[in-house]
Amino acid sequence: MSRLVSVGNVIVDIVMRVDAIPEPGGDVIASASEIAAGGGLNTMVAAVRDGMDVAFAGQYGTGPFGDVVRRALAESGVEVVQPGLTDLDSGYCVALVDATSERTFVTSVGAEGRLGSADLERVRVDEDDTVYVSGYGLAHPVNGAAIADWVRTLPSGVRVVLDPSPLVDTLDPSVVGPVMARADIVSANSREARLMSPTAASLPEAAASIAASAGCTVLVRDGAEGCWVAEVGSAPVLVPGFAVEAVDSNGAGDAHGGVLVAALARGETLVDAVRRANAAAALAVTEHGPATAPTAARTDAFLATR
């Protein structure tokens, strides 16, 4: 069976819900909070719940946050490739979720930022696997250089999916360039797409511009509106989203990415896979927490009524 092989970061999310982000120097009281493993874990869990085998090839640490990460990986059904680091804890992210369900992140880097070339040599990738690369991983100097070199060696039949992340405009071109050149699909949200194509007058124009420059399929997620699909040489197409009552957008893009890969691996067409991913993201935002991707059965039932 084909697998999703992730070289992303699994860290600890410290999520706090607030009415609004405080002004500089201000303070607010959170109405709720939670601590859980997140980051790249969310995409992998989404794929597992949609029926795909997943291997986690990223790095992780030892310590209080590393314990949370290790426990979550053990419970997730994901194959863990790396033995982990013993001299450094895993990193964490403070995520503020406001009353509109929008989220703002501040991240402290730990062991996940030390994925080197020797670590990647442990990773088995078969012809029909999908490799998932996140801009969060490319942002770390060690990871970025190692992943950029590693993707060049992947078998030609491997599908590479790049999620550029909110850090896309800060990534080293010498790192993101080789990954973009090897990518089969780039999946970005609307903000990321505008950063990648700052002169574009609209999201479909941005999607088309990125597709033309990268030479691959580009998806631009636009919340409840849906997802723009741009393929080289074709006009962008909007795959409509689903209106739901959103309570927390944290992890919606991760749910979209994991389910997209799982659907494509089963042989669904690109448009059908995007529609299924839109449905999974819609279901994810109706619940609190980052790892809220639905099971395959729940996504099937949701789609059956639309």
N, C-alpha and C positions, 0 to 999 in steps of 0.2 A: 504494500500500500504506500502511496505517496505520503510524504510528511511535510509539515511546516517546520522549518529549522530557523529558529530566531536567534539573532546575535544582538538583541536589544538588551536593555537594562531592567532588572527587577530590583526595585527599591521599596522602601516603606513610605506609604502615603499617610501623612498626618492631616486629616481633612477637618476643616472647621467651617461651619455654616454661619454666615453673618448676613445682616440686612443689606449692608453696603461696605465696600472696601474703605477703610479709614483714610482720611487725608494725611499727608506727611506730618508726622509728629502726633497723630491722633491715636485713639484706642477704641476698640469696640469689644463687646462681650459676645462670644459665640453662643448661638442657641443650641448647638449640638456639635459633637466632635467624635472622631473615631481614628483608630490607628490600625492599618492593615497593609499587607504587601500589595504593591501596585506597579505602575510603570508598564514595562513590557509584559508582565504577567497577565494583564487584562486581555491583550490580543491573543495570547496563547490559550487562555481559558475559553475565550470566545470560539476559537477554532475547535478545541476539544469538545465543547458543548454542542457544536454543530457536526460532530462526528469525525473529526480529523485527528490523526496521530501527530503529536508535536514533540519536538526535541528542543530543549533550551541549551544553547551553546554559550551563553553569556557568563560573566564572572559574578561572584558574590562573596561575602565576607563572613567573619566570625565576631560575635559580640551581640549586644541586645537587639540591634536591628537585623543583623545576620540571622539570629534565631527566628525572627518573624518571617524572613524570606525563606529560610530552609524549611520551616514548617509549612508554609503556603505551597512551596514547590512540591513537597512530599504529598500534599493533599490534592494537588491539582490534576494528577494523572499525566503529567508531563515527564518525558525522559530528561534527566539532568546529565549533561555531558561532562561538565567541569567538576573537579573535586572541591573547589572553593579555596579561598585564601584564609590562612590562619593568623596573619599578622595585621589585618585591617578589617574594620567593620563595614557592613553595607551602608550605602547612603540613604538619605531620606528626603522627602519633598513635603513642604507645607503647602497645602492647597486650600485656598479660600473660595468658598462657593457662596455667591451673593443671592439676593432675593429673586433675581431674574434667571437663576440657575447657571449663570456664567461663572467660570472658574479662573483663578489667578494663582500662579505657581511660584515658589521659591525653592530651589533645590540645593542640597549639600551633597557633594560627590564622595563616594567611598570606594569599596572594592570593585564595584561594577565598572569603574573607570580604568581598570587595569587588565583589560582583555588583550593579551599580546599574541604575536604570531605563533608562539609555541602552543598556546591554548587552542588556537584555531586549527592547528595540525591534528588535534584530537577529534575533530568534527568530521563525521562521515556524511557526505551528501551524495545522493543518488540522482540519476538522470531526471526522474519525474518528481523530484522534491521541489518545494518552494522555499527560498531563502528570504526572510523578512529582515530588512535593515531599517533602523530608526535613526533619525537625525540626532536624537539624544545620545546615542552611542558614538556617532561620528564627531560629536562635539568634544569628546575627550581625546587628548593628543595620542595616548597609547592605543586606544581602541580604533580611532579614526584611521591612523596610518596602517594598522594591522588589517582592518576590514577592507580598506581600499586596495591593498595588495592581494588579499585573499579572494575577493570577488572575481578578480581576473582569472583565477585558476579554476573556477567552477565549471563543471561539465556544461556543454552547450544546451542540453535539454532542461536544465534547471531554470525555473521561473524565479526572477528576482523582483521583489516588491520593495519599493522605498517609500517610507513615510517620513517626509523631511522634518517634521516636528516644528514647534513654534520658534526653534533656534535657527531656522534655515538661513536667515540673513547673516548669521554670525559664523557659519561653517567655513572652514578653510577650503577654497576652491580646489586645491591640490588633493584634497580628501574626498569631497563630495563629487568632483568631476568624474573620476573613474567609476564611482558607484552609479551615477546618473547614466554614464555611457553603457553600463552593463544592465541597467534596469529594464525590465519588460513593462512594469507598471509603476507610475508615481502616483501616490494617493495623498492629497493634501486637503486641508480645510480652506475656507474662503480667505482667511487672514494670511495663511501661508502662501496661497496662490498669488495674492496681491504682492507679497514681498518678493516672490520669485519672478513676477512680471509686473514691475511697478508702473509701466507706461500703459498697461491695458486699461481700456475704458469700462470693461465689464468682466464678470467671471468667465463666461464662455470664451471671450477673447483671451483672457489670461490662460485658460486651459489649452486653447489652440496654440498659443505662443509657446508655452512650455513643451507641449507635445512636439512642435516643430523643431525646437532647439535641442531637446533630449532625444528625439527620434524614437519615442515609445508612446504607449498609451498613458493618458493622464486622466485622473479622476479628481474632481474638485467637489468636496462635500459642502453643501450649503444649508445645513440644518434641516428644518422641516420642509424646505423647498425641494430637497432632493439632492441629486449628485450629477454634476456635469461630466460627461464622458467624451473625451477628445482623442481621436485616433489620427495618426499622421495621414494627411491627405483628405480627411473627411471633416465636415462641419460638426461642431460639438452638439451633443444630444443631451437633453435633460431627462434623467430617469427620476420621475416624481417621488417625493418623500411621503411621509404619513403624518397627519396631524394627531398629536397626542398631548396630554397634559404633562409637561415636563417639570420634574422636581429637582433634577441634578444632571447636568450635562457631562460631568466628570466620567470619562471612560467611554463616551459614545463613539468617538473616532476609533478607539481600540476595538470595540465590538464590531464596528463596520469592517475594519481591516481583517480581523480573524475570520469572520463569517464569509467575507468576500473570497479569501484564499480557499477556505473549505469548499465553497460552492464551485469555484473554478476547478479545483482538484477533482471534483466529482464529474466534471465534464459539462457543467452548465455554461450557456453562452455568457458573454461578458455582460450584456444588458440584464439578463435574468439573475446573474450573480450579484450585480449592483443593486437590483431591486430587493433581493433577499437581504443584502447587507443593510440597505436603507431600513428595512423592517426591523432587523435586529437592533440597529442603533435607536430606532424609535422606541422599542420596548425597553432598551437599557436606560433611557432618560426618564422613565416613569418610576424608577426606584432610586433610593439613596445609595451611594457607594460607588467606588470605581469599577469593581468587577461584577457588573450587573448584566452581562450579556445573557440572552435567553438560551434555553435548550432548543435543540432542533425541533422538537415536538411543539414547543410554544411558538416558535417562528412559523412553522407550518400552519398552525391553527390561526395565527394572526393573518397570514397571507390568504388563507382560505376565505376569510370574511371580507377581503378587500378586492 
